[in-house]
Amino acid sequence: MALRKMNPYVIPPPTPVSLPVSGTDARFPVRRVYCIGRNYAAHAVEMGHDPDCEPPFFFQKNPDNLDPSGNFPYPPRSRDVHHEAEMLVALKSGGRGIAARDALDHVFGYGLALDMTRRDLQAQAKKQGRPWEIGKAFERSAPCGAIHPAEDVGHPARGRIALSVNGALRQEGDLNQMIWKVPQMIAYLSDYFTLSAGDVILTGTPSGVGPVGRGDVLEMSIDGLGHLTVRVD
Ligand code: MN
């Protein structure tokens, strides 16, 4: 009995997920991962939708899908895995019913992330009206970089976001092309969920998404937030 009191868990508890914070040894602990769909008009159009007619929508990845290792293992059961370059927003606090004008007060920092997608499985799920997890929330499906604190980098609202594959430019856009800006995204999410410290938001991808293959080197950049290099294994 004494032993059980010291360790209340019946199995080893999962390792807490955390991301490096740029310029320090400290870590950012992750609670939830929200991802917005079709948030750049040109990408909505390339996916066959009219960006003017749609409210925002979100799906989730799992915290442990975030992976700052710099390697992306090609996932099983797909022949069409796509890159989606996105800015990541990390929250230091949260709540419900957050007003857009107050939303940036809840942001700890920003980073680079890839919303890797099993496009064939996502397309099948869409067609059948099924959830997207099988296409979106697989192991290591969100390669990412370190978090840059807002006190160092401010709150980026414009600036180039780009991704190249093996040196060839594939995705290019500007943060100012987001249909739903970061404050609006936080406000919208907080009307449906209780946001909290540790939540992160992937803010959508510009046009130019496309397939990756084993051995590819993905180079992503956002003005003011540096670079992210990911190798597909
Ligand atoms: Mn995405």
Boltz pocket constraint, residues with backbone or C-beta under 6 A from the ligand:
constraints:
  - pocket:
      binder: B
      contacts: [[A, 35], [A, 36], [A, 37], [A, 84], [A, 86], [A, 115], [A, 204], [A, 205]]
      max_distance: 6.0
